[in-house]
Amino acid sequence: MQKVKDEAGIRTQTTRVKGESATECATLESLILNSTQISFDCFLSDFTQLKAVQVINADLVNNLGNLLSRTTVAKINPKQKYPDAFDLNSLDPELRIVCDHLTKNLKTLPEKVGKLYDSLLFYKALELIAETSNLANVFFQHSNAWKKDPSINLSTTLFLTYESIRLCALLIQPIVPSYADRILSRLGISKNERDLNTAIFGGESTIKLYGRDLGKDNGVVMERIKLENLDPSIVIMENK
């Protein structure tokens, strides 16, 4: 993903223009890079503030942010630790199908996203990440593991959900670093455990995940964006 780092000027420029808060910077950055007509000459012509709000609220706040909040509360995870077990056989057959699909998705996602970043197809990469976070939400919503066997089902459900969030957050770092940082910090992932080498489902030998402490709960990682909260100094050409 070297080219993403080489294109840091884009991110720096939008941050300077916006300049008010991490949330607002994340809004503009994600919007720009989510355009299906990326162009250094006229990329703003395809954007509206409404689209910005919809993209951020749907892909970042709802998908990743809310999923993180729902799965890390003390009621669900009283020990505030990364699950110490992952057993597909503990799940119901129907849920196991979704779990298997999500697991396979997570194992191939980093390579796919890396190639898209290298080709500067940022919006395509975001689409893949959003699809994965959507699937993780569907899996968690339908698992209801805490209502069955909390010793096994819940651990498996949370591990897969946390891994979905962790990998998605790792892969959106080049685009919305502040937002990704808050997610990874809540999961207890240290600064030196956030490079592409650790973007492997389960961590394997690159990072020890089972049983590690979660990070401090600093509340909602990102508030829903409202049009009236956007910086009025930003000039975005509205579609007519």
MODELLER restraints for C-alpha pairs under 7 A, 6 or more apart:
rsr = mdl.restraints
at = mdl.atoms
rsr.add(forms.Gaussian(group=physical.xy_distance, feature=features.Distance(at['CA:1:A'], at['CA:114:A']), mean=5.32, stdev=0.5))
rsr.add(forms.Gaussian(group=physical.xy_distance, feature=features.Distance(at['CA:1:A'], at['CA:117:A']), mean=5.91, stdev=0.5))
rsr.add(forms.Gaussian(group=physical.xy_distance, feature=features.Distance(at['CA:1:A'], at['CA:118:A']), mean=5.50, stdev=0.5))
rsr.add(forms.Gaussian(group=physical.xy_distance, feature=features.Distance(at['CA:2:A'], at['CA:118:A']), mean=6.83, stdev=0.5))
rsr.add(forms.Gaussian(group=physical.xy_distance, feature=features.Distance(at['CA:3:A'], at['CA:117:A']), mean=6.96, stdev=0.5))
rsr.add(forms.Gaussian(group=physical.xy_distance, feature=features.Distance(at['CA:3:A'], at['CA:118:A']), mean=5.31, stdev=0.5))
rsr.add(forms.Gaussian(group=physical.xy_distance, feature=features.Distance(at['CA:4:A'], at['CA:117:A']), mean=6.05, stdev=0.5))
rsr.add(forms.Gaussian(group=physical.xy_distance, feature=features.Distance(at['CA:4:A'], at['CA:118:A']), mean=6.66, stdev=0.5))
rsr.add(forms.Gaussian(group=physical.xy_distance, feature=features.Distance(at['CA:4:A'], at['CA:174:A']), mean=6.51, stdev=0.5))
rsr.add(forms.Gaussian(group=physical.xy_distance, feature=features.Distance(at['CA:11:A'], at['CA:29:A']), mean=6.52, stdev=0.5))
rsr.add(forms.Gaussian(group=physical.xy_distance, feature=features.Distance(at['CA:14:A'], at['CA:28:A']), mean=6.99, stdev=0.5))
rsr.add(forms.Gaussian(group=physical.xy_distance, feature=features.Distance(at['CA:14:A'], at['CA:29:A']), mean=6.57, stdev=0.5))
rsr.add(forms.Gaussian(group=physical.xy_distance, feature=features.Distance(at['CA:15:A'], at['CA:25:A']), mean=5.48, stdev=0.5))
rsr.add(forms.Gaussian(group=physical.xy_distance, feature=features.Distance(at['CA:18:A'], at['CA:24:A']), mean=6.86, stdev=0.5))
rsr.add(forms.Gaussian(group=physical.xy_distance, feature=features.Distance(at['CA:18:A'], at['CA:25:A']), mean=5.90, stdev=0.5))
rsr.add(forms.Gaussian(group=physical.xy_distance, feature=features.Distance(at['CA:18:A'], at['CA:231:A']), mean=6.96, stdev=0.5))
rsr.add(forms.Gaussian(group=physical.xy_distance, feature=features.Distance(at['CA:18:A'], at['CA:234:A']), mean=6.57, stdev=0.5))
rsr.add(forms.Gaussian(group=physical.xy_distance, feature=features.Distance(at['CA:19:A'], at['CA:25:A']), mean=6.92, stdev=0.5))
rsr.add(forms.Gaussian(group=physical.xy_distance, feature=features.Distance(at['CA:22:A'], at['CA:178:A']), mean=6.21, stdev=0.5))
rsr.add(forms.Gaussian(group=physical.xy_distance, feature=features.Distance(at['CA:23:A'], at['CA:222:A']), mean=6.83, stdev=0.5))
rsr.add(forms.Gaussian(group=physical.xy_distance, feature=features.Distance(at['CA:24:A'], at['CA:230:A']), mean=6.72, stdev=0.5))
rsr.add(forms.Gaussian(group=physical.xy_distance, feature=features.Distance(at['CA:26:A'], at['CA:176:A']), mean=5.28, stdev=0.5))
rsr.add(forms.Gaussian(group=physical.xy_distance, feature=features.Distance(at['CA:27:A'], at['CA:52:A']), mean=6.37, stdev=0.5))
rsr.add(forms.Gaussian(group=physical.xy_distance, feature=features.Distance(at['CA:27:A'], at['CA:56:A']), mean=6.08, stdev=0.5))
rsr.add(forms.Gaussian(group=physical.xy_distance, feature=features.Distance(at['CA:28:A'], at['CA:52:A']), mean=6.99, stdev=0.5))
rsr.add(forms.Gaussian(group=physical.xy_distance, feature=features.Distance(at['CA:29:A'], at['CA:175:A']), mean=6.49, stdev=0.5))
rsr.add(forms.Gaussian(group=physical.xy_distance, feature=features.Distance(at['CA:29:A'], at['CA:176:A']), mean=6.78, stdev=0.5))
rsr.add(forms.Gaussian(group=physical.xy_distance, feature=features.Distance(at['CA:30:A'], at['CA:175:A']), mean=6.42, stdev=0.5))
rsr.add(forms.Gaussian(group=physical.xy_distance, feature=features.Distance(at['CA:30:A'], at['CA:176:A']), mean=6.77, stdev=0.5))
rsr.add(forms.Gaussian(group=physical.xy_distance, feature=features.Distance(at['CA:31:A'], at['CA:52:A']), mean=5.44, stdev=0.5))
rsr.add(forms.Gaussian(group=physical.xy_distance, feature=features.Distance(at['CA:31:A'], at['CA:55:A']), mean=6.92, stdev=0.5))
rsr.add(forms.Gaussian(group=physical.xy_distance, feature=features.Distance(at['CA:33:A'], at['CA:122:A']), mean=5.51, stdev=0.5))
rsr.add(forms.Gaussian(group=physical.xy_distance, feature=features.Distance(at['CA:33:A'], at['CA:123:A']), mean=5.50, stdev=0.5))
rsr.add(forms.Gaussian(group=physical.xy_distance, feature=features.Distance(at['CA:34:A'], at['CA:122:A']), mean=6.45, stdev=0.5))
rsr.add(forms.Gaussian(group=physical.xy_distance, feature=features.Distance(at['CA:34:A'], at['CA:123:A']), mean=3.95, stdev=0.5))
rsr.add(forms.Gaussian(group=physical.xy_distance, feature=features.Distance(at['CA:34:A'], at['CA:126:A']), mean=6.74, stdev=0.5))
rsr.add(forms.Gaussian(group=physical.xy_distance, feature=features.Distance(at['CA:35:A'], at['CA:123:A']), mean=5.91, stdev=0.5))
rsr.add(forms.Gaussian(group=physical.xy_distance, feature=features.Distance(at['CA:36:A'], at['CA:123:A']), mean=6.38, stdev=0.5))
rsr.add(forms.Gaussian(group=physical.xy_distance, feature=features.Distance(at['CA:37:A'], at['CA:43:A']), mean=6.57, stdev=0.5))
rsr.add(forms.Gaussian(group=physical.xy_distance, feature=features.Distance(at['CA:44:A'], at['CA:236:A']), mean=6.30, stdev=0.5))
rsr.add(forms.Gaussian(group=physical.xy_distance, feature=features.Distance(at['CA:44:A'], at['CA:237:A']), mean=6.17, stdev=0.5))
rsr.add(forms.Gaussian(group=physical.xy_distance, feature=features.Distance(at['CA:45:A'], at['CA:237:A']), mean=5.63, stdev=0.5))
rsr.add(forms.Gaussian(group=physical.xy_distance, feature=features.Distance(at['CA:46:A'], at['CA:239:A']), mean=6.85, stdev=0.5))
rsr.add(forms.Gaussian(group=physical.xy_distance, feature=features.Distance(at['CA:47:A'], at['CA:236:A']), mean=6.85, stdev=0.5))
rsr.add(forms.Gaussian(group=physical.xy_distance, feature=features.Distance(at['CA:47:A'], at['CA:237:A']), mean=6.64, stdev=0.5))
rsr.add(forms.Gaussian(group=physical.xy_distance, feature=features.Distance(at['CA:47:A'], at['CA:238:A']), mean=6.45, stdev=0.5))
rsr.add(forms.Gaussian(group=physical.xy_distance, feature=features.Distance(at['CA:48:A'], at['CA:236:A']), mean=6.53, stdev=0.5))
rsr.add(forms.Gaussian(group=physical.xy_distance, feature=features.Distance(at['CA:48:A'], at['CA:237:A']), mean=6.65, stdev=0.5))
rsr.add(forms.Gaussian(group=physical.xy_distance, feature=features.Distance(at['CA:48:A'], at['CA:238:A']), mean=4.98, stdev=0.5))
rsr.add(forms.Gaussian(group=physical.xy_distance, feature=features.Distance(at['CA:48:A'], at['CA:239:A']), mean=6.52, stdev=0.5))
rsr.add(forms.Gaussian(group=physical.xy_distance, feature=features.Distance(at['CA:49:A'], at['CA:227:A']), mean=6.80, stdev=0.5))
rsr.add(forms.Gaussian(group=physical.xy_distance, feature=features.Distance(at['CA:53:A'], at['CA:225:A']), mean=5.75, stdev=0.5))
rsr.add(forms.Gaussian(group=physical.xy_distance, feature=features.Distance(at['CA:53:A'], at['CA:226:A']), mean=6.59, stdev=0.5))
rsr.add(forms.Gaussian(group=physical.xy_distance, feature=features.Distance(at['CA:53:A'], at['CA:227:A']), mean=6.86, stdev=0.5))
rsr.add(forms.Gaussian(group=physical.xy_distance, feature=features.Distance(at['CA:57:A'], at['CA:224:A']), mean=5.58, stdev=0.5))
rsr.add(forms.Gaussian(group=physical.xy_distance, feature=features.Distance(at['CA:57:A'], at['CA:225:A']), mean=6.46, stdev=0.5))
rsr.add(forms.Gaussian(group=physical.xy_distance, feature=features.Distance(at['CA:59:A'], at['CA:130:A']), mean=5.89, stdev=0.5))
rsr.add(forms.Gaussian(group=physical.xy_distance, feature=features.Distance(at['CA:61:A'], at['CA:222:A']), mean=6.08, stdev=0.5))
rsr.add(forms.Gaussian(group=physical.xy_distance, feature=features.Distance(at['CA:61:A'], at['CA:223:A']), mean=6.80, stdev=0.5))
rsr.add(forms.Gaussian(group=physical.xy_distance, feature=features.Distance(at['CA:61:A'], at['CA:224:A']), mean=6.16, stdev=0.5))
rsr.add(forms.Gaussian(group=physical.xy_distance, feature=features.Distance(at['CA:63:A'], at['CA:133:A']), mean=5.82, stdev=0.5))
rsr.add(forms.Gaussian(group=physical.xy_distance, feature=features.Distance(at['CA:63:A'], at['CA:134:A']), mean=6.16, stdev=0.5))
rsr.add(forms.Gaussian(group=physical.xy_distance, feature=features.Distance(at['CA:63:A'], at['CA:137:A']), mean=6.84, stdev=0.5))
rsr.add(forms.Gaussian(group=physical.xy_distance, feature=features.Distance(at['CA:64:A'], at['CA:133:A']), mean=6.34, stdev=0.5))
rsr.add(forms.Gaussian(group=physical.xy_distance, feature=features.Distance(at['CA:64:A'], at['CA:165:A']), mean=6.42, stdev=0.5))
rsr.add(forms.Gaussian(group=physical.xy_distance, feature=features.Distance(at['CA:65:A'], at['CA:221:A']), mean=6.10, stdev=0.5))
rsr.add(forms.Gaussian(group=physical.xy_distance, feature=features.Distance(at['CA:65:A'], at['CA:222:A']), mean=6.57, stdev=0.5))
rsr.add(forms.Gaussian(group=physical.xy_distance, feature=features.Distance(at['CA:67:A'], at['CA:137:A']), mean=6.60, stdev=0.5))
rsr.add(forms.Gaussian(group=physical.xy_distance, feature=features.Distance(at['CA:69:A'], at['CA:220:A']), mean=6.94, stdev=0.5))
rsr.add(forms.Gaussian(group=physical.xy_distance, feature=features.Distance(at['CA:71:A'], at['CA:158:A']), mean=6.92, stdev=0.5))
rsr.add(forms.Gaussian(group=physical.xy_distance, feature=features.Distance(at['CA:74:A'], at['CA:80:A']), mean=6.75, stdev=0.5))
rsr.add(forms.Gaussian(group=physical.xy_distance, feature=features.Distance(at['CA:80:A'], at['CA:213:A']), mean=6.20, stdev=0.5))
rsr.add(forms.Gaussian(group=physical.xy_distance, feature=features.Distance(at['CA:80:A'], at['CA:214:A']), mean=5.51, stdev=0.5))
rsr.add(forms.Gaussian(group=physical.xy_distance, feature=features.Distance(at['CA:81:A'], at['CA:211:A']), mean=5.57, stdev=0.5))
rsr.add(forms.Gaussian(group=physical.xy_distance, feature=features.Distance(at['CA:81:A'], at['CA:212:A']), mean=5.45, stdev=0.5))
rsr.add(forms.Gaussian(group=physical.xy_distance, feature=features.Distance(at['CA:81:A'], at['CA:213:A']), mean=4.32, stdev=0.5))
rsr.add(forms.Gaussian(group=physical.xy_distance, feature=features.Distance(at['CA:81:A'], at['CA:214:A']), mean=5.05, stdev=0.5))
rsr.add(forms.Gaussian(group=physical.xy_distance, feature=features.Distance(at['CA:82:A'], at['CA:159:A']), mean=6.87, stdev=0.5))
rsr.add(forms.Gaussian(group=physical.xy_distance, feature=features.Distance(at['CA:82:A'], at['CA:209:A']), mean=6.48, stdev=0.5))
rsr.add(forms.Gaussian(group=physical.xy_distance, feature=features.Distance(at['CA:82:A'], at['CA:210:A']), mean=5.69, stdev=0.5))
rsr.add(forms.Gaussian(group=physical.xy_distance, feature=features.Distance(at['CA:82:A'], at['CA:211:A']), mean=4.87, stdev=0.5))
rsr.add(forms.Gaussian(group=physical.xy_distance, feature=features.Distance(at['CA:82:A'], at['CA:212:A']), mean=5.22, stdev=0.5))
rsr.add(forms.Gaussian(group=physical.xy_distance, feature=features.Distance(at['CA:82:A'], at['CA:213:A']), mean=6.18, stdev=0.5))
rsr.add(forms.Gaussian(group=physical.xy_distance, feature=features.Distance(at['CA:82:A'], at['CA:214:A']), mean=6.31, stdev=0.5))
rsr.add(forms.Gaussian(group=physical.xy_distance, feature=features.Distance(at['CA:83:A'], at['CA:155:A']), mean=5.18, stdev=0.5))
rsr.add(forms.Gaussian(group=physical.xy_distance, feature=features.Distance(at['CA:83:A'], at['CA:158:A']), mean=6.51, stdev=0.5))
rsr.add(forms.Gaussian(group=physical.xy_distance, feature=features.Distance(at['CA:83:A'], at['CA:159:A']), mean=5.42, stdev=0.5))
rsr.add(forms.Gaussian(group=physical.xy_distance, feature=features.Distance(at['CA:83:A'], at['CA:210:A']), mean=5.71, stdev=0.5))
rsr.add(forms.Gaussian(group=physical.xy_distance, feature=features.Distance(at['CA:83:A'], at['CA:211:A']), mean=5.56, stdev=0.5))
rsr.add(forms.Gaussian(group=physical.xy_distance, feature=features.Distance(at['CA:84:A'], at['CA:155:A']), mean=6.86, stdev=0.5))
rsr.add(forms.Gaussian(group=physical.xy_distance, feature=features.Distance(at['CA:84:A'], at['CA:210:A']), mean=4.44, stdev=0.5))
rsr.add(forms.Gaussian(group=physical.xy_distance, feature=features.Distance(at['CA:84:A'], at['CA:211:A']), mean=4.81, stdev=0.5))
rsr.add(forms.Gaussian(group=physical.xy_distance, feature=features.Distance(at['CA:85:A'], at['CA:155:A']), mean=5.76, stdev=0.5))
rsr.add(forms.Gaussian(group=physical.xy_distance, feature=features.Distance(at['CA:85:A'], at['CA:156:A']), mean=6.09, stdev=0.5))
rsr.add(forms.Gaussian(group=physical.xy_distance, feature=features.Distance(at['CA:86:A'], at['CA:155:A']), mean=6.49, stdev=0.5))
rsr.add(forms.Gaussian(group=physical.xy_distance, feature=features.Distance(at['CA:86:A'], at['CA:156:A']), mean=4.38, stdev=0.5))
rsr.add(forms.Gaussian(group=physical.xy_distance, feature=features.Distance(at['CA:86:A'], at['CA:159:A']), mean=6.49, stdev=0.5))
rsr.add(forms.Gaussian(group=physical.xy_distance, feature=features.Distance(at['CA:87:A'], at['CA:156:A']), mean=5.79, stdev=0.5))
rsr.add(forms.Gaussian(group=physical.xy_distance, feature=features.Distance(at['CA:88:A'], at['CA:96:A']), mean=6.42, stdev=0.5))
rsr.add(forms.Gaussian(group=physical.xy_distance, feature=features.Distance(at['CA:90:A'], at['CA:152:A']), mean=6.46, stdev=0.5))
rsr.add(forms.Gaussian(group=physical.xy_distance, feature=features.Distance(at['CA:90:A'], at['CA:153:A']), mean=5.81, stdev=0.5))
rsr.add(forms.Gaussian(group=physical.xy_distance, feature=features.Distance(at['CA:91:A'], at['CA:153:A']), mean=6.24, stdev=0.5))
rsr.add(forms.Gaussian(group=physical.xy_distance, feature=features.Distance(at['CA:95:A'], at['CA:143:A']), mean=6.65, stdev=0.5))
rsr.add(forms.Gaussian(group=physical.xy_distance, feature=features.Distance(at['CA:98:A'], at['CA:139:A']), mean=6.41, stdev=0.5))
rsr.add(forms.Gaussian(group=physical.xy_distance, feature=features.Distance(at['CA:99:A'], at['CA:139:A']), mean=6.83, stdev=0.5))
rsr.add(forms.Gaussian(group=physical.xy_distance, feature=features.Distance(at['CA:102:A'], at['CA:135:A']), mean=6.67, stdev=0.5))
rsr.add(forms.Gaussian(group=physical.xy_distance, feature=features.Distance(at['CA:102:A'], at['CA:136:A']), mean=6.95, stdev=0.5))
rsr.add(forms.Gaussian(group=physical.xy_distance, feature=features.Distance(at['CA:106:A'], at['CA:164:A']), mean=6.81, stdev=0.5))
rsr.add(forms.Gaussian(group=physical.xy_distance, feature=features.Distance(at['CA:106:A'], at['CA:201:A']), mean=6.26, stdev=0.5))
rsr.add(forms.Gaussian(group=physical.xy_distance, feature=features.Distance(at['CA:107:A'], at['CA:200:A']), mean=6.58, stdev=0.5))
rsr.add(forms.Gaussian(group=physical.xy_distance, feature=features.Distance(at['CA:107:A'], at['CA:201:A']), mean=5.74, stdev=0.5))
rsr.add(forms.Gaussian(group=physical.xy_distance, feature=features.Distance(at['CA:110:A'], at['CA:199:A']), mean=6.43, stdev=0.5))
rsr.add(forms.Gaussian(group=physical.xy_distance, feature=features.Distance(at['CA:113:A'], at['CA:125:A']), mean=5.02, stdev=0.5))
rsr.add(forms.Gaussian(group=physical.xy_distance, feature=features.Distance(at['CA:116:A'], at['CA:122:A']), mean=6.51, stdev=0.5))
rsr.add(forms.Gaussian(group=physical.xy_distance, feature=features.Distance(at['CA:116:A'], at['CA:124:A']), mean=6.78, stdev=0.5))
rsr.add(forms.Gaussian(group=physical.xy_distance, feature=features.Distance(at['CA:116:A'], at['CA:125:A']), mean=5.71, stdev=0.5))
rsr.add(forms.Gaussian(group=physical.xy_distance, feature=features.Distance(at['CA:117:A'], at['CA:125:A']), mean=6.69, stdev=0.5))
rsr.add(forms.Gaussian(group=physical.xy_distance, feature=features.Distance(at['CA:129:A'], at['CA:168:A']), mean=5.91, stdev=0.5))
rsr.add(forms.Gaussian(group=physical.xy_distance, feature=features.Distance(at['CA:133:A'], at['CA:164:A']), mean=6.74, stdev=0.5))
rsr.add(forms.Gaussian(group=physical.xy_distance, feature=features.Distance(at['CA:136:A'], at['CA:161:A']), mean=6.08, stdev=0.5))
rsr.add(forms.Gaussian(group=physical.xy_distance, feature=features.Distance(at['CA:136:A'], at['CA:164:A']), mean=6.35, stdev=0.5))
rsr.add(forms.Gaussian(group=physical.xy_distance, feature=features.Distance(at['CA:140:A'], at['CA:157:A']), mean=6.86, stdev=0.5))
rsr.add(forms.Gaussian(group=physical.xy_distance, feature=features.Distance(at['CA:140:A'], at['CA:161:A']), mean=6.86, stdev=0.5))
rsr.add(forms.Gaussian(group=physical.xy_distance, feature=features.Distance(at['CA:145:A'], at['CA:153:A']), mean=5.11, stdev=0.5))
rsr.add(forms.Gaussian(group=physical.xy_distance, feature=features.Distance(at['CA:145:A'], at['CA:154:A']), mean=4.93, stdev=0.5))
rsr.add(forms.Gaussian(group=physical.xy_distance, feature=features.Distance(at['CA:145:A'], at['CA:157:A']), mean=6.73, stdev=0.5))
rsr.add(forms.Gaussian(group=physical.xy_distance, feature=features.Distance(at['CA:146:A'], at['CA:154:A']), mean=5.42, stdev=0.5))
rsr.add(forms.Gaussian(group=physical.xy_distance, feature=features.Distance(at['CA:163:A'], at['CA:201:A']), mean=6.52, stdev=0.5))
rsr.add(forms.Gaussian(group=physical.xy_distance, feature=features.Distance(at['CA:163:A'], at['CA:202:A']), mean=6.98, stdev=0.5))
rsr.add(forms.Gaussian(group=physical.xy_distance, feature=features.Distance(at['CA:166:A'], at['CA:184:A']), mean=6.39, stdev=0.5))
rsr.add(forms.Gaussian(group=physical.xy_distance, feature=features.Distance(at['CA:167:A'], at['CA:199:A']), mean=5.70, stdev=0.5))
rsr.add(forms.Gaussian(group=physical.xy_distance, feature=features.Distance(at['CA:169:A'], at['CA:180:A']), mean=4.96, stdev=0.5))
rsr.add(forms.Gaussian(group=physical.xy_distance, feature=features.Distance(at['CA:169:A'], at['CA:183:A']), mean=6.66, stdev=0.5))
rsr.add(forms.Gaussian(group=physical.xy_distance, feature=features.Distance(at['CA:169:A'], at['CA:184:A']), mean=6.71, stdev=0.5))
rsr.add(forms.Gaussian(group=physical.xy_distance, feature=features.Distance(at['CA:170:A'], at['CA:180:A']), mean=6.78, stdev=0.5))
rsr.add(forms.Gaussian(group=physical.xy_distance, feature=features.Distance(at['CA:170:A'], at['CA:194:A']), mean=6.25, stdev=0.5))
rsr.add(forms.Gaussian(group=physical.xy_distance, feature=features.Distance(at['CA:170:A'], at['CA:199:A']), mean=6.75, stdev=0.5))
rsr.add(forms.Gaussian(group=physical.xy_distance, feature=features.Distance(at['CA:172:A'], at['CA:180:A']), mean=6.55, stdev=0.5))
rsr.add(forms.Gaussian(group=physical.xy_distance, feature=features.Distance(at['CA:173:A'], at['CA:180:A']), mean=5.44, stdev=0.5))
rsr.add(forms.Gaussian(group=physical.xy_distance, feature=features.Distance(at['CA:182:A'], at['CA:221:A']), mean=6.02, stdev=0.5))
rsr.add(forms.Gaussian(group=physical.xy_distance, feature=features.Distance(at['CA:183:A'], at['CA:221:A']), mean=6.69, stdev=0.5))
rsr.add(forms.Gaussian(group=physical.xy_distance, feature=features.Distance(at['CA:185:A'], at['CA:215:A']), mean=5.56, stdev=0.5))
rsr.add(forms.Gaussian(group=physical.xy_distance, feature=features.Distance(at['CA:186:A'], at['CA:214:A']), mean=6.04, stdev=0.5))
rsr.add(forms.Gaussian(group=physical.xy_distance, feature=features.Distance(at['CA:186:A'], at['CA:215:A']), mean=4.28, stdev=0.5))
rsr.add(forms.Gaussian(group=physical.xy_distance, feature=features.Distance(at['CA:186:A'], at['CA:216:A']), mean=5.80, stdev=0.5))
rsr.add(forms.Gaussian(group=physical.xy_distance, feature=features.Distance(at['CA:186:A'], at['CA:217:A']), mean=6.17, stdev=0.5))
rsr.add(forms.Gaussian(group=physical.xy_distance, feature=features.Distance(at['CA:187:A'], at['CA:214:A']), mean=4.83, stdev=0.5))
rsr.add(forms.Gaussian(group=physical.xy_distance, feature=features.Distance(at['CA:187:A'], at['CA:215:A']), mean=5.43, stdev=0.5))
rsr.add(forms.Gaussian(group=physical.xy_distance, feature=features.Distance(at['CA:188:A'], at['CA:213:A']), mean=6.13, stdev=0.5))
rsr.add(forms.Gaussian(group=physical.xy_distance, feature=features.Distance(at['CA:188:A'], at['CA:214:A']), mean=4.33, stdev=0.5))
rsr.add(forms.Gaussian(group=physical.xy_distance, feature=features.Distance(at['CA:188:A'], at['CA:215:A']), mean=4.12, stdev=0.5))
rsr.add(forms.Gaussian(group=physical.xy_distance, feature=features.Distance(at['CA:197:A'], at['CA:206:A']), mean=6.95, stdev=0.5))
rsr.add(forms.Gaussian(group=physical.xy_distance, feature=features.Distance(at['CA:198:A'], at['CA:206:A']), mean=5.53, stdev=0.5))
rsr.add(forms.Gaussian(group=physical.xy_distance, feature=features.Distance(at['CA:198:A'], at['CA:207:A']), mean=6.42, stdev=0.5))
rsr.add(forms.Gaussian(group=physical.xy_distance, feature=features.Distance(at['CA:203:A'], at['CA:209:A']), mean=6.72, stdev=0.5))
